[in-house]
Amino acid sequence: MIQFQQVSKYFHGKPAVEDLNLNIAAGEFTVLIGTSGSGKSTTLKMINRLIEHDRGKILFAGDEIHSFKPQELRRRMGYAIQSIGLFPHWTVEQNIATVPQLLKWPRGKIRDRVTELLELLHLDAAQFRGRYPHQLSGGQQQRVGVARALAADPEVLLMDEPFGALDPVTRGALQLEIARIHQLSGRTIVLVTHDIDEALALADRIVLLDQGKIVQQGSPRHLLTQPANAFVRHFFGQNDIGIKLLGLGAAGDRAHKGERLEGKGIPADMTLREALSEFVARRTERLPVVDASGNAVGVLHIGDLVNPTGEEASDAAPDTH
Ligand SMILES: Nc1ncnc2c1ncn2[C@@H]1O[C@H](COP(=O)(O)OP(=O)(O)OP(=O)(O)O)[C@@H](O)[C@H]1O
């Protein structure tokens, strides 16, 4: 969907990004991560030509991005940023409708789309559509920013620290919503963050940058278990890699499906990291696992957390005691 071929960008003769090769597949959730000044935002902004690259080629849907008008690119790519950039004198509805208005959608269609997006981001449409940005909390403004980026159903969603400056609870809620939107829509998403847990939770593929170059790219599990060098190991925090790996697995995948246990079940989509906390808090070594409707899925054993292969627990010889 988006390809970088030997792309470089210089500011005042100094490289911000150098010889970047990157292939972002359609439908993939890619997270660009790295230390401050490593070139994440520059990389993202070159995709929609907010920053023009100096060398190499960037392709979008097979064509050089220079063959598109910047306006066309920006209509086909939603863009959400930390500072939100909502127009202060426009209502929530007018803000969300920016691109549909440019595309001259009929009024009724715009109205329906605004309603749909507000509901998708858990904002009551009747209550919020007529408000102005200053009448919203920071988290609500961020939601409107994401809704605006999604408004014209873009093929690609570019997000630059969209949940920065939010409290951890709101941040977690918005991360869940983005993950859900990605699952529902299958849209290509490129997100910039310096939050390692956010990257691990959301990414299909993580691209780790340092000083304008890619140090390593791959699935979260790949970067955690096979770091290319000491920088990668250090970046992901060598001391709690085990805990981070637990964050990538779900209780439902590891549960012993043939077993049943009385008691309050943990949700199948709970991460193993959260399950570890439950084991400790409940002082138990086994936990029942339930699906979204509360039906039993199986039983998770504390020993399953140290299964180094991460393979699904076998039911061939269920532990029945
Ligand atoms: N408009 C600009 N003019 C001059 N230098 C710039 C400009 N934009 C970025 N840079 C420089 O390019 C390098 C990469 O910046 P970039 O914003 O892409 O990094 P980043 O990884 O997104 O950092 P952060 O996490 O701090 O936002 C930095 O050294 C930065 O100072």
The ligand as an SDF file (V2000), in Angstrom:
LIG
                    3D

 31 33  0  0  0  0  0  0  0  0999 V2000
   11.0080   21.5160   10.1610 N   0  0  0  0  0  0  0  0  0  0  0  0
   12.1970   21.1170   10.6240 C   0  0  0  0  0  0  0  0  0  0  0  0
   13.2730   21.9020   10.5160 N   0  0  0  0  0  0  0  0  0  0  0  0
   14.4820   21.4990   10.9410 C   0  0  0  0  0  0  0  0  0  0  0  0
   14.7210   20.3020   11.5140 N   0  0  0  0  0  0  0  0  0  0  0  0
   13.6850   19.4820   11.6650 C   0  0  0  0  0  0  0  0  0  0  0  0
   12.3590   19.8400   11.2340 C   0  0  0  0  0  0  0  0  0  0  0  0
   11.5280   18.8100   11.5040 N   0  0  0  0  0  0  0  0  0  0  0  0
   12.2770   17.8490   12.0960 C   0  0  0  0  0  0  0  0  0  0  0  0
   13.5640   18.2530   12.2000 N   0  0  0  0  0  0  0  0  0  0  0  0
   14.6720   17.4520   12.7350 C   0  0  0  0  0  0  0  0  0  0  0  0
   14.6490   16.1690   12.1570 O   0  0  0  0  0  0  0  0  0  0  0  0
   14.9320   15.1550   13.1000 C   0  0  0  0  0  0  0  0  0  0  0  0
   13.7690   14.1610   13.1580 C   0  0  0  0  0  0  0  0  0  0  0  0
   12.6260   14.8370   13.6830 O   0  0  0  0  0  0  0  0  0  0  0  0
   11.2160   14.1100   13.8790 P   0  0  0  0  0  0  0  0  0  0  0  0
   10.2500   15.1540   14.3300 O   0  0  0  0  0  0  0  0  0  0  0  0
   10.8880   13.3500   12.6630 O   0  0  0  0  0  0  0  0  0  0  0  0
   11.5590   13.1140   15.0500 O   0  0  0  0  0  0  0  0  0  0  0  0
   10.5640   12.2770   15.9860 P   0  0  0  0  0  0  0  0  0  0  0  0
   11.1690   10.9250   16.0590 O   0  0  0  0  0  0  0  0  0  0  0  0
    9.1780   12.3840   15.4920 O   0  0  0  0  0  0  0  0  0  0  0  0
   10.7470   13.0170   17.3820 O   0  0  0  0  0  0  0  0  0  0  0  0
    9.6970   13.2690   18.5890 P   0  0  0  0  0  0  0  0  0  0  0  0
    9.4050   11.9330   19.2010 O   0  0  0  0  0  0  0  0  0  0  0  0
   10.4890   14.1420   19.5160 O   0  0  0  0  0  0  0  0  0  0  0  0
    8.4980   13.9430   18.0220 O   0  0  0  0  0  0  0  0  0  0  0  0
   15.1840   15.8770   14.4130 C   0  0  0  0  0  0  0  0  0  0  0  0
   16.5710   16.0250   14.5760 O   0  0  0  0  0  0  0  0  0  0  0  0
   14.5170   17.2160   14.2190 C   0  0  0  0  0  0  0  0  0  0  0  0
   15.1600   18.2060   14.9680 O   0  0  0  0  0  0  0  0  0  0  0  0
  1  2  1  0
  2  3  1  0
  2  7  2  0
  3  4  2  0
  4  5  1  0
  5  6  2  0
  6  7  1  0
  6 10  1  0
  7  8  1  0
  8  9  2  0
  9 10  1  0
 10 11  1  0
 11 12  1  0
 11 30  1  0
 12 13  1  0
 13 14  1  0
 13 28  1  0
 14 15  1  0
 15 16  1  0
 16 17  2  0
 16 18  1  0
 16 19  1  0
 19 20  1  0
 20 21  2  0
 20 22  1  0
 20 23  1  0
 23 24  1  0
 24 25  2  0
 24 26  1  0
 24 27  1  0
 28 29  1  0
 28 30  1  0
 30 31  1  0
M  END
$$$$
